[in-house]
Every structure is written in structure tokens, then in C-alpha cells.
């Protein structure tokens, strides 16, 4: 596994070392409908990106970080 | 400005150096309704976190990273 470190230069080093590295910018768009609930990755390590697969747990443990997912839900029409 | 680098140990160093640092894990939940569209931060640098404020642009430029936001929308009921 390539363990070459990239130094965080105070302002924040590279965050993404895995997802769509050949893309100039990884922006994701998603559409939800009423009754949907999705858990989105924000650690850029998920095997099911853009959705979360709990990879942040091992990452936080290894680095002392505290990142976690974004959970977005759309209540059913009668629940609104 | 604290420029102390944290080394990425191959597996990925600390991603979050700014948001709710006293929290053990920053997980965000949000509810959307039909017609909503929100742009969420995934670079952990936004001044309007959990929403995006384009901080990823300067970050990507400075570090060569390619992170970008998550855009979630809920079509209006008749558009579904």
C-alpha cells in the first residue's frame, strides 16, 4: 500500500486519497423523495462513496480525528 | 496561525482541524422537504458548516486535492 505521507501544511493537507483521483473536483448530486433517508460519507474513505460505510470509525481511531457522516432524511408527506 | 503539520500515516491523517473539535464525532442530521436543495460541505473547512461555502476551492488549489460538496435536492411533489 502506498504509504507516502502528504504533509498538512497548517492550512490542511490533502483529504481525499482514494475517491475518483483522476477527477479535478468530486462534487456529488443526489435526489431524494419523501420517505428517503441516506447516510453520506464525509471522510472520503468509504467503499460505498458517496454513501457512508463507517470507514470514519477506523480513521478516527487511527488519527484522533472526529469526522462523521451526514444523515439526510425526507419525512413522508403526512409526517411533514 | 498554528501551522503544526499532522503527518498523514498512509491511511490518511486528520481531516478536520476546525469543526467542533471538542466533539468526539461530528455527525450531522438534516431534514429536507419537497422543493429543498442544499449544498453540504465535505472538506471540513466551511465557515457555514455543515453547508458549503466554497472553502474547498482554495483548499484544492493549495493542496492539489479534488474534494467537492454534496448537493442534495428534493423535487417538488408534482416533479417526482
N, CA and C atoms of all chains as a GROMACS GRO file, in nm:
protein
  480
    1UNK      N    1   0.087  -0.117   0.000
    1UNK     CA    2   0.000   0.000   0.000
    1UNK      C    3   0.092   0.124   0.000
    2UNK      N    4   0.060   0.225  -0.082
    2UNK     CA    5   0.143   0.346  -0.092
    2UNK      C    6   0.129   0.425   0.038
    3UNK      N    7   0.240   0.426   0.120
    3UNK     CA    8   0.227   0.493   0.250
    3UNK      C    9   0.294   0.628   0.245
    4UNK      N   10   0.304   0.688   0.122
    4UNK     CA   11   0.376   0.816   0.118
    4UNK      C   12   0.289   0.922   0.185
    5UNK      N   13   0.345   0.982   0.293
    5UNK     CA   14   0.265   1.080   0.366
    5UNK      C   15   0.256   1.210   0.287
    6UNK      N   16   0.146   1.278   0.298
    6UNK     CA   17   0.145   1.414   0.243
    6UNK      C   18   0.126   1.506   0.363
    7UNK      N   19   0.214   1.604   0.370
    7UNK     CA   20   0.220   1.686   0.492
    7UNK      C   21   0.104   1.784   0.492
    8UNK      N   22   0.032   1.796   0.603
    8UNK     CA   23  -0.069   1.900   0.615
    8UNK      C   24   0.005   2.031   0.640
    9UNK      N   25  -0.013   2.126   0.553
    9UNK     CA   26   0.066   2.250   0.566
    9UNK      C   27  -0.012   2.350   0.649
   10UNK      N   28  -0.057   2.310   0.766
   10UNK     CA   29  -0.125   2.407   0.853
   10UNK      C   30  -0.262   2.439   0.797
   11UNK      N   31  -0.267   2.475   0.670
   11UNK     CA   32  -0.396   2.512   0.613
   11UNK      C   33  -0.478   2.386   0.584
   12UNK      N   34  -0.424   2.266   0.601
   12UNK     CA   35  -0.497   2.142   0.574
   12UNK      C   36  -0.436   2.077   0.452
   13UNK      N   37  -0.390   1.950   0.467
   13UNK     CA   38  -0.329   1.882   0.354
   13UNK      C   39  -0.438   1.815   0.273
   14UNK      N   40  -0.396   1.727   0.192
   14UNK     CA   41  -0.490   1.653   0.105
   14UNK      C   42  -0.586   1.572   0.194
   15UNK      N   43  -0.713   1.577   0.164
   15UNK     CA   44  -0.813   1.500   0.242
   15UNK      C   45  -0.844   1.370   0.169
   16UNK      N   46  -0.857   1.378   0.035
   16UNK     CA   47  -0.900   1.263  -0.045
   16UNK      C   48  -0.780   1.191  -0.106
   17UNK      N   49  -0.763   1.066  -0.066
   17UNK     CA   50  -0.651   0.988  -0.126
   17UNK      C   51  -0.705   0.863  -0.195
   18UNK      N   52  -0.837   0.862  -0.221
   18UNK     CA   53  -0.896   0.736  -0.266
   18UNK      C   54  -1.007   0.754  -0.371
   19UNK      N   55  -1.086   0.856  -0.361
   19UNK     CA   56  -1.210   0.866  -0.440
   19UNK      C   57  -1.187   0.946  -0.568
   20UNK      N   58  -1.212   0.880  -0.683
   20UNK     CA   59  -1.208   0.946  -0.815
   20UNK      C   60  -1.086   1.041  -0.828
   21UNK      N   61  -0.969   0.992  -0.806
   21UNK     CA   62  -0.849   1.077  -0.801
   21UNK      C   63  -0.819   1.142  -0.936
   22UNK      N   64  -0.876   1.087  -1.044
   22UNK     CA   65  -0.849   1.148  -1.176
   22UNK      C   66  -0.948   1.261  -1.206
   23UNK      N   67  -1.040   1.285  -1.115
   23UNK     CA   68  -1.137   1.393  -1.137
   23UNK      C   69  -1.082   1.523  -1.077
   24UNK      N   70  -1.097   1.637  -1.147
   24UNK     CA   71  -1.047   1.763  -1.092
   24UNK      C   72  -1.122   1.804  -0.964
   25UNK      N   73  -1.249   1.770  -0.954
   25UNK     CA   74  -1.325   1.800  -0.832
   25UNK      C   75  -1.439   1.699  -0.818
   26UNK      N   76  -1.449   1.636  -0.704
   26UNK     CA   77  -1.552   1.534  -0.683
   26UNK      C   78  -1.672   1.598  -0.612
   27UNK      N   79  -1.767   1.647  -0.694
   27UNK     CA   80  -1.891   1.702  -0.638
   27UNK      C   81  -1.999   1.598  -0.668
   28UNK      N   82  -2.087   1.575  -0.576
   28UNK     CA   83  -2.190   1.473  -0.590
   28UNK      C   84  -2.327   1.538  -0.583
   29UNK      N   85  -2.416   1.499  -0.674
   29UNK     CA   86  -2.553   1.548  -0.663
   29UNK      C   87  -2.643   1.426  -0.641
   30UNK      N   88  -2.744   1.444  -0.557
   30UNK     CA   89  -2.835   1.333  -0.530
   30UNK      C   90  -2.976   1.388  -0.512
   31UNK      N   91  -3.073   1.308  -0.555
   31UNK     CA   92  -3.213   1.348  -0.541
   31UNK      C   93  -3.282   1.254  -0.444
   32UNK      N   94  -3.353   1.309  -0.350
   32UNK     CA   95  -3.428   1.228  -0.254
   32UNK      C   96  -3.577   1.254  -0.274
   33UNK      N   97  -3.657   1.157  -0.235
   33UNK     CA   98  -3.803   1.176  -0.236
   33UNK      C   99  -3.855   1.149  -0.095
   34UNK      N  100  -3.981   1.185  -0.073
   34UNK     CA  101  -4.034   1.172   0.064
   34UNK      C  102  -4.022   1.027   0.112
   35UNK      N  103  -3.983   1.012   0.236
   35UNK     CA  104  -3.963   0.880   0.295
   35UNK      C  105  -3.819   0.833   0.286
   36UNK      N  106  -3.736   0.901   0.205
   36UNK     CA  107  -3.594   0.861   0.192
   36UNK      C  108  -3.513   0.903   0.315
   37UNK      N  109  -3.409   0.823   0.342
   37UNK     CA  110  -3.311   0.859   0.444
   37UNK      C  111  -3.177   0.802   0.397
   38UNK      N  112  -3.075   0.889   0.383
   38UNK     CA  113  -2.946   0.842   0.334
   38UNK      C  114  -2.834   0.892   0.426
   39UNK      N  115  -2.728   0.810   0.439
   39UNK     CA  116  -2.614   0.846   0.522
   39UNK      C  117  -2.495   0.865   0.427
   40UNK      N  118  -2.446   0.989   0.422
   40UNK     CA  119  -2.343   1.024   0.326
   40UNK      C  120  -2.205   1.032   0.393
   41UNK      N  121  -2.105   0.987   0.319
   41UNK     CA  122  -1.968   0.986   0.368
   41UNK      C  123  -1.907   1.127   0.365
   42UNK      N  124  -1.831   1.162   0.470
   42UNK     CA  125  -1.759   1.290   0.470
   42UNK      C  126  -1.612   1.267   0.507
   43UNK      N  127  -1.568   1.142   0.508
   43UNK     CA  128  -1.428   1.114   0.542
   43UNK      C  129  -1.348   1.073   0.418
   44UNK      N  130  -1.421   1.058   0.303
   44UNK     CA  131  -1.356   1.027   0.175
   44UNK      C  132  -1.283   0.892   0.178
   45UNK      N  133  -1.330   0.802   0.266
   45UNK     CA  134  -1.265   0.670   0.272
   45UNK      C  135  -1.364   0.557   0.248
   46UNK      N  136  -1.493   0.589   0.232
   46UNK     CA  137  -1.594   0.485   0.221
   46UNK      C  138  -1.578   0.404   0.094
   47UNK      N  139  -1.602   0.274   0.109
   47UNK     CA  140  -1.602   0.184  -0.006
   47UNK      C  141  -1.732   0.196  -0.084
   48UNK      N  142  -1.831   0.262  -0.023
   48UNK     CA  143  -1.959   0.281  -0.092
   48UNK      C  144  -1.983   0.431  -0.116
   49UNK      N  145  -1.878   0.507  -0.135
   49UNK     CA  146  -1.890   0.652  -0.157
   49UNK      C  147  -1.984   0.679  -0.273
   50UNK      N  148  -2.074   0.779  -0.265
   50UNK     CA  149  -2.083   0.886  -0.167
   50UNK      C  150  -2.152   0.848  -0.036
   51UNK      N  151  -2.196   0.722  -0.026
   51UNK     CA  152  -2.263   0.683   0.098
   51UNK      C  153  -2.161   0.633   0.200
   52UNK      N  154  -2.198   0.643   0.325
   52UNK     CA  155  -2.110   0.606   0.436
   52UNK      C  156  -2.106   0.454   0.454
   53UNK      N  157  -1.989   0.401   0.486
   53UNK     CA  158  -1.979   0.257   0.521
   53UNK      C  159  -1.904   0.245   0.654
   54UNK      N  160  -1.905   0.352   0.733
   54UNK     CA  161  -1.844   0.356   0.868
   54UNK      C  162  -1.692   0.353   0.865
   55UNK      N  163  -1.632   0.379   0.751
   55UNK     CA  164  -1.485   0.384   0.745
   55UNK      C  165  -1.429   0.492   0.838
   56UNK      N  166  -1.514   0.592   0.872
   56UNK     CA  167  -1.466   0.701   0.959
   56UNK      C  168  -1.430   0.649   1.097
   57UNK      N  169  -1.488   0.536   1.139
   57UNK     CA  170  -1.462   0.484   1.274
   57UNK      C  171  -1.314   0.446   1.288
   58UNK      N  172  -1.266   0.366   1.193
   58UNK     CA  173  -1.124   0.325   1.199
   58UNK      C  174  -1.033   0.446   1.178
   59UNK      N  175  -1.074   0.534   1.084
   59UNK     CA  176  -0.994   0.654   1.059
   59UNK      C  177  -0.980   0.739   1.186
   60UNK      N  178  -1.092   0.764   1.254
   60UNK     CA  179  -1.088   0.846   1.376
   60UNK      C  180  -1.000   0.780   1.482
   61UNK      N  181  -1.012   0.650   1.493
   61UNK     CA  182  -0.935   0.576   1.594
   61UNK      C  183  -0.784   0.588   1.562
   62UNK      N  184  -0.752   0.577   1.432
   62UNK     CA  185  -0.610   0.576   1.392
   62UNK      C  186  -0.547   0.716   1.402
   63UNK      N  187  -0.627   0.820   1.379
   63UNK     CA  188  -0.569   0.954   1.367
   63UNK      C  189  -0.610   1.049   1.479
   64UNK      N  190  -0.709   1.011   1.559
   64UNK     CA  191  -0.757   1.104   1.661
   64UNK      C  192  -0.852   1.209   1.604
   65UNK      N  193  -0.894   1.185   1.481
   65UNK     CA  194  -0.986   1.278   1.415
   65UNK      C  195  -1.126   1.258   1.476
   66UNK      N  196  -1.223   1.344   1.431
   66UNK     CA  197  -1.359   1.328   1.485
   66UNK      C  198  -1.464   1.345   1.377
   67UNK      N  199  -1.429   1.301   1.254
   67UNK     CA  200  -1.524   1.319   1.144
   67UNK      C  201  -1.634   1.214   1.148
   68UNK      N  202  -1.747   1.253   1.096
   68UNK     CA  203  -1.862   1.161   1.093
   68UNK      C  204  -1.948   1.194   0.972
   69UNK      N  205  -2.052   1.113   0.949
   69UNK     CA  206  -2.132   1.125   0.827
   69UNK      C  207  -2.238   1.236   0.838
   70UNK      N  208  -2.302   1.256   0.721
   70UNK     CA  209  -2.418   1.345   0.710
   70UNK      C  210  -2.540   1.257   0.685
   71UNK      N  211  -2.640   1.270   0.770
   71UNK     CA  212  -2.761   1.189   0.755
   71UNK      C  213  -2.875   1.281   0.711
   72UNK      N  214  -2.927   1.258   0.589
   72UNK     CA  215  -3.033   1.343   0.535
   72UNK      C  216  -3.160   1.260   0.519
   73UNK      N  217  -3.270   1.314   0.570
   73UNK     CA  218  -3.397   1.240   0.558
   73UNK      C  219  -3.505   1.334   0.505
   74UNK      N  220  -3.601   1.276   0.439
   74UNK     CA  221  -3.716   1.350   0.388
   74UNK      C  222  -3.840   1.282   0.448
   75UNK      N  223  -3.905   1.351   0.543
   75UNK     CA  224  -4.021   1.289   0.608
   75UNK      C  225  -4.127   1.250   0.504
   76UNK      N  226  -4.203   1.146   0.535
   76UNK     CA  227  -4.312   1.109   0.445
   76UNK      C  228  -4.409   1.226   0.440
   77UNK      N  229  -4.478   1.241   0.328
   77UNK     CA  230  -4.566   1.358   0.307
   77UNK      C  231  -4.652   1.383   0.431
   78UNK      N  232  -4.719   1.279   0.489
   78UNK     CA  233  -4.811   1.305   0.601
   78UNK      C  234  -4.734   1.343   0.728
   79UNK      N  235  -4.600   1.313   0.731
   79UNK     CA  236  -4.520   1.347   0.852
   79UNK      C  237  -4.476   1.493   0.848
   80UNK      N  238  -4.487   1.559   0.728
   80UNK     CA  239  -4.429   1.696   0.716
   80UNK      C  240  -4.500   1.793   0.807
   81UNK      N  241  -0.095   3.177   1.324
   81UNK     CA  242  -0.181   3.064   1.289
   81UNK      C  243  -0.100   2.938   1.322
   82UNK      N  244  -0.166   2.840   1.388
   82UNK     CA  245  -0.098   2.716   1.425
   82UNK      C  246  -0.068   2.637   1.297
   83UNK      N  247   0.064   2.630   1.264
   83UNK     CA  248   0.094   2.562   1.137
   83UNK      C  249   0.150   2.425   1.167
   84UNK      N  250   0.116   2.368   1.286
   84UNK     CA  251   0.177   2.237   1.318
   84UNK      C  252   0.118   2.132   1.224
   85UNK      N  253   0.208   2.070   1.144
   85UNK     CA  254   0.156   1.970   1.048
   85UNK      C  255   0.120   1.843   1.123
   86UNK      N  256   0.017   1.773   1.075
   86UNK     CA  257  -0.003   1.638   1.130
   86UNK      C  258   0.020   1.546   1.010
   87UNK      N  259   0.106   1.446   1.036
   87UNK     CA  260   0.152   1.362   0.924
   87UNK      C  261   0.041   1.266   0.885
   88UNK      N  262   0.014   1.253   0.759
   88UNK     CA  263  -0.080   1.152   0.711
   88UNK      C  264  -0.004   1.020   0.712
   89UNK      N  265  -0.051   0.925   0.788
   89UNK     CA  266   0.025   0.798   0.801
   89UNK      C  267  -0.022   0.700   0.697
   90UNK      N  268  -0.020   0.739   0.570
   90UNK     CA  269  -0.056   0.644   0.466
   90UNK      C  270  -0.205   0.619   0.467
   91UNK      N  271  -0.258   0.584   0.587
   91UNK     CA  272  -0.400   0.552   0.594
   91UNK      C  273  -0.483   0.679   0.589
   92UNK      N  274  -0.424   0.798   0.602
   92UNK     CA  275  -0.500   0.924   0.599
   92UNK      C  276  -0.484   0.991   0.732
   93UNK      N  277  -0.437   1.117   0.737
   93UNK     CA  278  -0.418   1.188   0.863
   93UNK      C  279  -0.549   1.253   0.902
   94UNK      N  280  -0.538   1.341   0.993
   94UNK     CA  281  -0.655   1.414   1.043
   94UNK      C  282  -0.715   1.495   0.927
   95UNK      N  283  -0.845   1.490   0.911
   95UNK     CA  284  -0.914   1.566   0.804
   95UNK      C  285  -0.969   1.695   0.862
   96UNK      N  286  -1.025   1.687   0.984
   96UNK     CA  287  -1.094   1.801   1.044
   96UNK      C  288  -1.002   1.874   1.142
   97UNK      N  289  -0.972   2.000   1.110
   97UNK     CA  290  -0.888   2.077   1.204
   97UNK      C  291  -0.964   2.202   1.250
   98UNK      N  292  -1.097   2.202   1.231
   98UNK     CA  293  -1.168   2.328   1.253
   98UNK      C  294  -1.307   2.310   1.316
   99UNK      N  295  -1.379   2.206   1.278
   99UNK     CA  296  -1.522   2.195   1.310
   99UNK      C  297  -1.543   2.115   1.439
  100UNK      N  298  -1.605   2.182   1.539
  100UNK     CA  299  -1.646   2.115   1.664
  100UNK      C  300  -1.537   2.021   1.717
  101UNK      N  301  -1.419   2.071   1.736
  101UNK     CA  302  -1.304   1.987   1.773
  101UNK      C  303  -1.321   1.921   1.909
  102UNK      N  304  -1.411   1.978   1.993
  102UNK     CA  305  -1.430   1.916   2.125
  102UNK      C  306  -1.532   1.801   2.119
  103UNK      N  307  -1.590   1.778   2.004
  103UNK     CA  308  -1.687   1.670   1.991
  103UNK      C  309  -1.615   1.541   1.953
  104UNK      N  310  -1.652   1.426   2.013
  104UNK     CA  311  -1.585   1.301   1.978
  104UNK      C  312  -1.611   1.259   1.833
  105UNK      N  313  -1.728   1.292   1.781
  105UNK     CA  314  -1.758   1.261   1.640
  105UNK      C  315  -1.860   1.362   1.588
  106UNK      N  316  -1.831   1.426   1.477
  106UNK     CA  317  -1.922   1.528   1.422
  106UNK      C  318  -2.010   1.462   1.316
  107UNK      N  319  -2.127   1.412   1.360
  107UNK     CA  320  -2.224   1.356   1.266
  107UNK      C  321  -2.336   1.459   1.256
  108UNK      N  322  -2.387   1.483   1.139
  108UNK     CA  323  -2.490   1.584   1.118
  108UNK      C  324  -2.616   1.519   1.065
  109UNK      N  325  -2.731   1.555   1.121
  109UNK     CA  326  -2.857   1.506   1.064
  109UNK      C  327  -2.934   1.627   1.012
  110UNK      N  328  -3.000   1.609   0.900
  110UNK     CA  329  -3.077   1.720   0.843
  110UNK      C  330  -3.203   1.665   0.778
  111UNK      N  331  -3.309   1.743   0.786
  111UNK     CA  332  -3.436   1.703   0.725
  111UNK      C  333  -3.466   1.797   0.609
  112UNK      N  334  -3.503   1.740   0.497
  112UNK     CA  335  -3.541   1.822   0.381
  112UNK      C  336  -3.686   1.794   0.348
  113UNK      N  337  -3.749   1.892   0.284
  113UNK     CA  338  -3.887   1.872   0.235
  113UNK      C  339  -3.888   1.899   0.085
  114UNK      N  340  -3.998   1.863   0.020
  114UNK     CA  341  -4.003   1.876  -0.126
  114UNK      C  342  -3.978   2.020  -0.167
  115UNK      N  343  -3.898   2.036  -0.270
  115UNK     CA  344  -3.859   2.168  -0.320
  115UNK      C  345  -3.726   2.216  -0.262
  116UNK      N  346  -3.675   2.147  -0.159
  116UNK     CA  347  -3.548   2.189  -0.098
  116UNK      C  348  -3.429   2.148  -0.186
  117UNK      N  349  -3.323   2.227  -0.176
  117UNK     CA  350  -3.195   2.192  -0.238
  117UNK      C  351  -3.086   2.250  -0.148
  118UNK      N  352  -2.993   2.164  -0.099
  118UNK     CA  353  -2.889   2.213  -0.010
  118UNK      C  354  -2.752   2.162  -0.057
  119UNK      N  355  -2.650   2.245  -0.034
  119UNK     CA  356  -2.513   2.209  -0.072
  119UNK      C  357  -2.434   2.190   0.057
  120UNK      N  358  -2.389   2.066   0.079
  120UNK     CA  359  -2.324   2.032   0.205
  120UNK      C  360  -2.172   2.025   0.190
  121UNK      N  361  -2.102   2.072   0.293
  121UNK     CA  362  -1.956   2.071   0.294
  121UNK      C  363  -1.901   1.931   0.317
  122UNK      N  364  -1.793   1.897   0.244
  122UNK     CA  365  -1.724   1.770   0.268
  122UNK      C  366  -1.575   1.792   0.283
  123UNK      N  367  -1.534   1.918   0.297
  123UNK     CA  368  -1.390   1.948   0.312
  123UNK      C  369  -1.357   1.988   0.456
  124UNK      N  370  -1.464   2.005   0.540
  124UNK     CA  371  -1.447   2.035   0.682
  124UNK      C  372  -1.379   2.170   0.705
  125UNK      N  373  -1.394   2.260   0.604
  125UNK     CA  374  -1.331   2.392   0.621
  125UNK      C  375  -1.433   2.505   0.610
  126UNK      N  376  -1.560   2.470   0.583
  126UNK     CA  377  -1.659   2.574   0.558
  126UNK      C  378  -1.688   2.657   0.683
  127UNK      N  379  -1.705   2.786   0.658
  127UNK     CA  380  -1.746   2.877   0.767
  127UNK      C  381  -1.894   2.864   0.795
  128UNK      N  382  -1.967   2.796   0.706
  128UNK     CA  383  -2.112   2.777   0.726
  128UNK      C  384  -2.141   2.627   0.741
  129UNK      N  385  -2.048   2.551   0.796
  129UNK     CA  386  -2.064   2.405   0.812
  129UNK      C  387  -2.193   2.378   0.888
  130UNK      N  388  -2.276   2.278   0.851
  130UNK     CA  389  -2.249   2.170   0.756
  130UNK      C  390  -2.268   2.207   0.610
  131UNK      N  391  -2.308   2.334   0.585
  131UNK     CA  392  -2.329   2.373   0.446
  131UNK      C  393  -2.198   2.423   0.383
  132UNK      N  394  -2.190   2.413   0.254
  132UNK     CA  395  -2.070   2.450   0.179
  132UNK      C  396  -2.062   2.602   0.163
  133UNK      N  397  -1.939   2.657   0.174
  133UNK     CA  398  -1.919   2.800   0.143
  133UNK      C  399  -1.804   2.814   0.043
  134UNK      N  400  -1.776   2.706  -0.031
  134UNK     CA  401  -1.674   2.703  -0.137
  134UNK      C  402  -1.531   2.707  -0.083
  135UNK      N  403  -1.515   2.682   0.045
  135UNK     CA  404  -1.378   2.677   0.101
  135UNK      C  405  -1.294   2.569   0.032
  136UNK      N  406  -1.360   2.468  -0.027
  136UNK     CA  407  -1.285   2.360  -0.093
  136UNK      C  408  -1.204   2.412  -0.212
  137UNK      N  409  -1.246   2.526  -0.271
  137UNK     CA  410  -1.175   2.578  -0.388
  137UNK      C  411  -1.031   2.616  -0.351
  138UNK      N  412  -1.019   2.697  -0.246
  138UNK     CA  413  -0.884   2.739  -0.203
  138UNK      C  414  -0.805   2.618  -0.152
  139UNK      N  415  -0.874   2.529  -0.078
  139UNK     CA  416  -0.807   2.408  -0.027
  139UNK      C  417  -0.750   2.324  -0.141
  140UNK      N  418  -0.831   2.300  -0.244
  140UNK     CA  419  -0.786   2.217  -0.358
  140UNK      C  420  -0.668   2.284  -0.427
  141UNK      N  421  -0.676   2.416  -0.440
  141UNK     CA  422  -0.570   2.490  -0.508
  141UNK      C  423  -0.439   2.478  -0.428
  142UNK      N  424  -0.452   2.490  -0.296
  142UNK     CA  425  -0.334   2.491  -0.208
  142UNK      C  426  -0.270   2.352  -0.197
  143UNK      N  427  -0.354   2.248  -0.202
  143UNK     CA  428  -0.303   2.113  -0.170
  143UNK      C  429  -0.302   2.018  -0.290
  144UNK      N  430  -0.368   2.057  -0.399
  144UNK     CA  431  -0.377   1.964  -0.512
  144UNK      C  432  -0.484   1.858  -0.491
  145UNK      N  433  -0.568   1.880  -0.389
  145UNK     CA  434  -0.676   1.787  -0.359
  145UNK      C  435  -0.786   1.805  -0.463
  146UNK      N  436  -0.892   1.721  -0.452
  146UNK     CA  437  -1.003   1.736  -0.550
  146UNK      C  438  -1.138   1.717  -0.484
  147UNK      N  439  -1.147   1.761  -0.358
  147UNK     CA  440  -1.273   1.742  -0.285
  147UNK      C  441  -1.376   1.846  -0.328
  148UNK      N  442  -1.500   1.808  -0.316
  148UNK     CA  443  -1.610   1.896  -0.353
  148UNK      C  444  -1.732   1.864  -0.269
  149UNK      N  445  -1.838   1.945  -0.283
  149UNK     CA  446  -1.954   1.932  -0.196
  149UNK      C  447  -2.049   1.821  -0.240
  150UNK      N  448  -2.149   1.800  -0.154
  150UNK     CA  449  -2.261   1.711  -0.182
  150UNK      C  450  -2.385   1.798  -0.200
  151UNK      N  451  -2.451   1.785  -0.313
  151UNK     CA  452  -2.571   1.866  -0.340
  151UNK      C  453  -2.692   1.772  -0.337
  152UNK      N  454  -2.782   1.795  -0.241
  152UNK     CA  455  -2.899   1.709  -0.227
  152UNK      C  456  -3.024   1.791  -0.255
  153UNK      N  457  -3.111   1.737  -0.341
  153UNK     CA  458  -3.236   1.810  -0.370
  153UNK      C  459  -3.354   1.716  -0.360
  154UNK      N  460  -3.467   1.775  -0.329
  154UNK     CA  461  -3.593   1.700  -0.322
  154UNK      C  462  -3.688   1.766  -0.420
  155UNK      N  463  -3.717   1.699  -0.532
  155UNK     CA  464  -3.806   1.759  -0.633
  155UNK      C  465  -3.940   1.796  -0.570
  156UNK      N  466  -4.002   1.901  -0.626
  156UNK     CA  467  -4.135   1.938  -0.578
  156UNK      C  468  -4.228   1.820  -0.606
  157UNK      N  469  -4.331   1.805  -0.525
  157UNK     CA  470  -4.421   1.688  -0.534
  157UNK      C  471  -4.459   1.661  -0.680
  158UNK      N  472  -4.503   1.763  -0.757
  158UNK     CA  473  -4.552   1.736  -0.894
  158UNK      C  474  -4.435   1.698  -0.986
  159UNK      N  475  -4.308   1.730  -0.947
  159UNK     CA  476  -4.192   1.696  -1.032
  159UNK      C  477  -4.150   1.551  -1.013
  160UNK      N  478  -4.202   1.484  -0.904
  160UNK     CA  479  -4.149   1.348  -0.872
  160UNK      C  480  -4.183   1.248  -0.980
   0.00000   0.00000   0.00000
